[in-house]
Amino acid sequence: MKAVIITRPGGAEVLEVQERPKPEPGVGQIRVRVRASALNRADLLQRAGNYPIPPGIPADMPGMEYAGEVEALGAGASMWKIGDRVMGIIGGAGHAEYLCVHEREAMPIPRGMSWEDAGAIPEVFLTAYDALFNRLALNTGETVLIHAVGSGVGTAGLQIACAAGARVVGTARSPDKLERAKKLGLDVAIDSSRGDWAAQVDAAIGPERVNALLDLVGGNYLEGNLRVLTLRGRMVVVGLTAGASSPFNMSVLLRKRLTIVGTMLRNRPLEEKISLAREFSERGVPLFETGRLKPVVDRVFGFEEIRAAHHLMESNDTFGKIVLAWK
């Protein structure tokens, strides 16, 4: 099979499409013929040698999600049949023509959806769903702030929060991204390139009115996060594009009785991934079929254009997902 290979740590030039052995499904697994996948920030970090790879995952094969059709069944696998259209997350090696996953990790592709749109769903929608409901316990009528609302997880979180009846405030460093986010349901747009974004939030909705906060940026956004959160507010940290450290005023944490949690899907135990996949299959997938949720695709590349796809992600000019398609 063909697969994207990281030949050595470095820039996009180290990526090559090479031949690798087709994987064989183990007990309870299915082999999927991948038709589309998508690019994630973790793929860029893995390429540079700066991302911890889960045990048993090849460090030279990136890719954390897939959409395709069931091509073979391992011993004891009975949940799917050959030809079924499935999608899901994987610890690595997703940027290849074939991959193997436990059958219960796979989710059904929404009826009538293209491979490319399906490839844009798993990582960002599972991450956003888990963060908003399992980590933040978001409730109808609450106000949630989403940083980097034009990113893959940001656009997914925005739609999920809207579907749950929450009011959504979103930040981005591009007015164009904010305008496009409004079409997905964004209630309050904050241009963080204009300086003190926390002051803008206070001016737009009033001080300390944010109940829940989805932080995809990290770094020096922490101080502002603590400022805008209300009493007993909750925050989940998902991304660290602005850095992994920041001064921390613990007195605010105590005074407001805040809850701060972190989350990551890639290194979770199999049982947790299965539980999340089954929950989202039941509660999330039907919302794509009714049109309440939709994948947001910025651009589709062929897998042989993997270097160009990495360059585009590094530019930070995308809105939604970069999708990779096998012919």
C-alpha positions as CSV (number, residue, x, y, z in Angstrom):
1,M,0.0,0.0,0.0
2,K,1.0,3.6,-0.3
3,A,1.5,5.7,2.8
4,V,2.8,9.1,3.9
5,I,6.2,8.6,5.5
6,I,8.2,11.0,7.7
7,T,11.7,10.3,6.4
8,R,13.4,12.3,9.2
9,P,12.4,15.1,11.6
10,G,12.1,18.5,9.7
11,G,9.9,20.6,7.5
12,A,7.4,19.5,4.9
13,E,10.2,18.5,2.6
14,V,10.9,15.3,4.7
15,L,7.5,13.9,3.7
16,E,7.3,11.2,1.1
17,V,4.7,8.8,-0.2
18,Q,6.2,5.3,-0.1
19,E,5.2,1.7,-0.3
20,R,4.5,-0.2,3.0
21,P,3.1,-3.6,3.8
22,K,-0.7,-3.7,4.0
23,P,-1.7,-4.2,7.7
24,E,-3.5,-7.4,8.8
25,P,-6.5,-7.0,11.1
26,G,-6.2,-8.6,14.6
27,V,-8.9,-10.1,16.8
28,G,-11.9,-7.8,16.8
29,Q,-10.4,-5.5,14.3
30,I,-11.4,-4.3,10.8
31,R,-9.2,-3.3,7.9
32,V,-10.4,-0.1,6.2
33,R,-9.6,1.0,2.7
34,V,-9.0,4.7,3.4
35,R,-10.7,7.1,0.9
36,A,-10.1,10.4,2.8
37,S,-8.4,11.7,5.9
38,A,-7.5,15.1,7.2
39,L,-4.5,17.0,8.5
40,N,-4.1,18.0,12.2
41,R,-1.7,20.2,14.1
42,A,-0.4,17.1,15.7
43,D,0.8,15.8,12.3
44,L,3.0,18.9,11.9
45,L,4.4,18.4,15.4
46,Q,5.0,14.7,14.7
47,R,6.8,15.5,11.5
48,A,9.1,17.9,13.4
49,G,9.8,15.2,16.0
50,N,8.0,17.2,18.7
51,Y,5.0,15.0,19.5
52,P,4.9,12.0,21.8
53,I,3.6,9.0,19.9
54,P,1.4,6.4,21.7
55,P,3.0,3.0,22.3
56,G,2.8,0.7,19.3
57,I,2.3,3.5,16.8
58,P,5.0,4.0,14.1
59,A,6.6,7.3,14.6
60,D,7.2,7.8,10.8
61,M,3.6,7.4,9.8
62,P,1.3,10.4,10.6
63,G,-2.4,10.6,10.4
64,M,-5.0,10.6,13.2
65,E,-8.4,10.0,11.4
66,Y,-9.9,8.4,8.4
67,A,-13.0,7.8,6.3
68,G,-13.3,4.7,4.1
69,E,-14.9,1.3,3.6
70,V,-14.5,-1.9,5.4
71,E,-12.2,-4.2,3.3
72,A,-11.5,-7.1,5.7
73,L,-12.7,-8.5,9.0
74,G,-10.4,-9.8,11.7
75,A,-11.2,-12.9,13.9
76,G,-14.3,-12.3,15.9
77,A,-15.3,-9.0,14.2
78,S,-19.0,-9.0,13.4
79,M,-20.2,-5.4,13.9
80,W,-19.5,-4.3,10.3
81,K,-19.7,-6.1,6.9
82,I,-17.4,-5.7,3.9
83,G,-18.2,-2.5,2.0
84,D,-19.6,-0.6,5.0
85,R,-18.7,3.1,5.0
86,V,-16.9,4.0,8.3
87,M,-14.9,6.8,9.8
88,G,-13.0,7.3,13.1
89,I,-9.9,8.3,14.9
90,I,-6.6,6.3,15.2
91,G,-3.4,6.7,17.2
92,G,-1.3,7.1,14.0
93,A,-0.7,5.8,10.5
94,G,-4.0,7.2,9.2
95,H,-2.4,8.8,6.1
96,A,-2.2,5.5,4.3
97,E,-4.3,3.5,1.8
98,Y,-5.2,0.9,4.5
99,L,-5.4,0.8,8.3
100,C,-6.7,-1.5,11.0
101,V,-8.8,-0.4,14.0
102,H,-11.0,-2.1,16.6
103,E,-14.4,-2.5,15.1
104,R,-16.1,-0.6,18.0
105,E,-13.8,2.4,17.4
106,A,-15.3,2.9,13.9
107,M,-18.4,5.1,13.4
108,P,-20.9,5.1,10.5
109,I,-20.4,7.8,7.9
110,P,-23.6,9.9,7.7
111,R,-25.9,8.8,4.9
112,G,-25.2,10.5,1.5
113,M,-22.0,12.2,2.7
114,S,-18.9,12.3,0.4
115,W,-15.6,10.7,1.4
116,E,-14.0,14.1,1.7
117,D,-16.6,15.6,4.0
118,A,-16.5,12.4,6.1
119,G,-12.8,12.7,6.4
120,A,-13.1,16.1,8.0
121,I,-15.3,14.9,10.9
122,P,-13.7,12.4,13.3
123,E,-10.8,14.2,15.1
124,V,-12.3,17.6,15.4
125,F,-15.9,16.7,16.2
126,L,-15.0,14.0,18.7
127,T,-12.5,16.4,20.4
128,A,-15.1,19.2,20.5
129,Y,-17.9,16.9,21.7
130,D,-15.8,15.4,24.4
131,A,-14.5,18.7,25.6
132,L,-17.9,20.5,25.7
133,F,-19.9,17.8,27.3
134,N,-17.7,15.3,29.0
135,R,-15.2,17.9,30.3
136,L,-17.2,21.1,30.6
137,A,-20.7,19.7,31.1
138,L,-22.1,22.5,28.9
139,N,-25.7,23.3,29.5
140,T,-28.5,24.9,27.4
141,G,-28.6,28.6,27.9
142,E,-24.9,29.0,29.0
143,T,-22.3,31.2,27.4
144,V,-19.3,29.4,26.0
145,L,-16.2,31.1,24.7
146,I,-14.2,29.3,22.0
147,H,-10.7,30.5,21.1
148,A,-9.5,30.0,17.5
149,V,-13.1,29.5,16.4
150,G,-12.2,29.3,12.8
151,S,-10.0,26.2,13.3
152,G,-11.1,22.6,12.8
153,V,-12.0,22.0,16.4
154,G,-13.2,25.6,16.7
155,T,-15.8,25.3,13.9
156,A,-16.9,21.9,15.2
157,G,-17.2,23.2,18.8
158,L,-19.2,26.2,17.5
159,Q,-21.7,24.0,15.8
160,I,-22.1,21.5,18.6
161,A,-22.5,24.3,21.2
162,C,-25.2,26.0,19.0
163,A,-27.0,22.6,18.6
164,A,-27.0,22.3,22.4
165,G,-28.6,25.7,22.8
166,A,-25.6,27.6,24.2
167,R,-24.6,31.2,23.4
168,V,-21.2,31.2,21.6
169,V,-18.5,33.8,21.8
170,G,-15.6,33.2,19.5
171,T,-12.1,34.7,19.0
172,A,-10.0,34.7,15.9
173,R,-7.2,36.8,14.5
174,S,-8.9,37.2,11.1
175,P,-12.1,39.3,10.5
176,D,-12.8,37.0,7.5
177,K,-12.8,33.9,9.7
178,L,-15.1,35.6,12.2
179,E,-17.5,36.5,9.4
180,R,-17.5,32.9,8.1
181,A,-18.0,31.7,11.7
182,K,-21.1,33.8,12.0
183,K,-22.7,31.8,9.2
184,L,-22.2,28.7,11.4
185,G,-24.1,30.3,14.3
186,L,-21.4,32.4,16.1
187,D,-23.3,34.9,18.3
188,V,-20.4,37.3,19.4
189,A,-17.2,37.7,17.3
190,I,-14.0,38.9,18.9
191,D,-11.0,40.0,16.8
192,S,-8.1,39.0,18.9
193,S,-5.6,40.7,16.6
194,R,-6.9,44.0,17.9
195,G,-5.3,43.7,21.3
196,D,-7.0,43.0,24.6
197,W,-9.5,40.3,23.6
198,A,-10.7,39.9,27.2
199,A,-11.7,43.6,27.3
200,Q,-13.6,43.1,24.0
201,V,-15.5,40.2,25.6
202,D,-16.4,42.2,28.6
203,A,-17.6,45.1,26.4
204,A,-19.7,42.8,24.3
205,I,-21.4,40.6,26.9
206,G,-20.5,42.2,30.3
207,P,-17.7,41.3,32.7
208,E,-17.4,37.7,34.1
209,R,-20.2,36.3,32.0
210,V,-18.5,33.3,30.4
211,N,-19.7,30.0,31.9
212,A,-17.5,27.6,29.9
213,L,-14.4,28.1,27.9
214,L,-12.8,26.0,25.1
215,D,-9.2,27.0,24.8
216,L,-7.4,25.9,21.6
217,V,-4.6,28.4,21.9
218,G,-3.0,28.3,25.4
219,G,0.0,30.4,26.2
220,N,-0.7,34.0,27.3
221,Y,-4.4,33.6,26.8
222,L,-4.6,32.1,30.3
223,E,-4.8,35.5,32.1
224,G,-7.7,36.7,30.0
225,N,-9.4,33.4,30.4
226,L,-9.4,33.8,34.2
227,R,-10.7,37.3,33.8
228,V,-13.8,36.6,31.7
229,L,-14.9,33.4,33.4
230,T,-17.8,33.8,35.8
231,L,-18.1,32.4,39.3
232,R,-17.7,28.6,39.2
233,G,-16.7,28.9,35.5
234,R,-15.1,25.9,33.7
235,M,-12.3,25.8,31.2
236,V,-10.8,23.0,29.1
237,V,-7.5,23.4,27.4
238,V,-7.2,21.5,24.2
239,G,-4.5,23.2,22.1
240,L,-1.3,25.1,22.8
241,T,-0.5,26.9,19.6
242,A,0.5,30.0,21.6
243,G,2.8,28.1,23.9
244,A,2.7,25.7,26.9
245,S,3.4,28.1,29.8
246,S,2.0,31.3,31.2
247,P,1.9,33.1,34.5
248,F,-1.0,31.8,36.6
249,N,-2.8,34.0,39.2
250,M,-4.1,31.3,41.6
251,S,-6.0,33.8,43.7
252,V,-8.5,34.3,40.9
253,L,-8.9,30.5,40.7
254,L,-9.7,30.4,44.4
255,R,-11.9,33.5,44.5
256,K,-14.1,32.4,41.5
257,R,-14.0,28.7,42.4
258,L,-12.9,27.9,38.8
259,T,-12.4,24.5,37.3
260,I,-9.6,24.0,34.8
261,V,-9.0,20.7,33.0
262,G,-6.9,19.5,30.1
263,T,-7.7,16.9,27.5
264,M,-6.2,14.8,24.7
265,L,-7.7,12.0,22.7
266,R,-4.7,10.5,21.0
267,N,-3.1,8.7,23.9
268,R,-6.3,7.5,25.7
269,P,-6.9,3.8,26.4
270,L,-8.8,1.8,23.8
271,E,-11.8,1.5,26.1
272,E,-12.2,5.3,26.4
273,K,-11.9,5.8,22.6
274,I,-14.5,3.1,22.0
275,S,-16.9,4.7,24.6
276,L,-16.6,8.1,22.9
277,A,-17.0,6.7,19.4
278,R,-20.2,4.8,20.4
279,E,-21.6,7.9,22.2
280,F,-20.9,10.1,19.3
281,S,-22.3,7.6,16.8
282,E,-25.6,7.7,18.7
283,R,-25.8,11.4,19.5
284,G,-23.7,13.2,17.0
285,V,-23.8,11.3,13.6
286,P,-27.6,11.8,13.3
287,L,-27.2,15.6,13.5
288,F,-25.1,15.5,10.3
289,E,-28.0,13.6,8.6
290,T,-30.5,16.3,9.6
291,G,-28.1,19.2,8.7
292,R,-27.7,20.6,12.2
293,L,-24.0,19.7,12.0
294,K,-21.8,19.9,8.9
295,P,-18.1,19.3,8.2
296,V,-16.2,22.4,7.3
297,V,-13.6,21.8,4.6
298,D,-11.2,24.5,3.6
299,R,-9.4,22.6,0.8
300,V,-8.9,19.0,-0.5
301,F,-5.5,17.8,-1.6
302,G,-4.5,14.5,-3.1
303,F,-2.2,12.5,-0.7
304,E,0.6,13.0,-3.2
305,E,0.3,16.7,-2.4
306,I,1.0,16.1,1.3
307,R,3.8,18.7,1.4
308,A,1.6,21.4,0.0
309,A,-1.1,20.5,2.6
310,H,1.4,20.9,5.4
311,H,2.5,24.3,4.0
312,L,-1.1,25.5,3.9
313,M,-1.7,24.4,7.5
314,E,1.4,26.2,8.7
315,S,0.2,29.4,7.0
316,N,-2.7,29.6,9.5
317,D,-4.9,30.9,6.6
318,T,-7.4,28.0,6.7
319,F,-11.0,28.0,7.9
320,G,-12.0,24.5,9.0
321,K,-10.2,21.3,7.8
322,I,-7.6,20.4,5.2
323,V,-8.6,17.1,3.7
324,L,-6.4,14.5,2.0
325,A,-8.0,12.2,-0.5
326,W,-6.8,8.9,-2.1
327,K,-7.8,8.4,-5.7
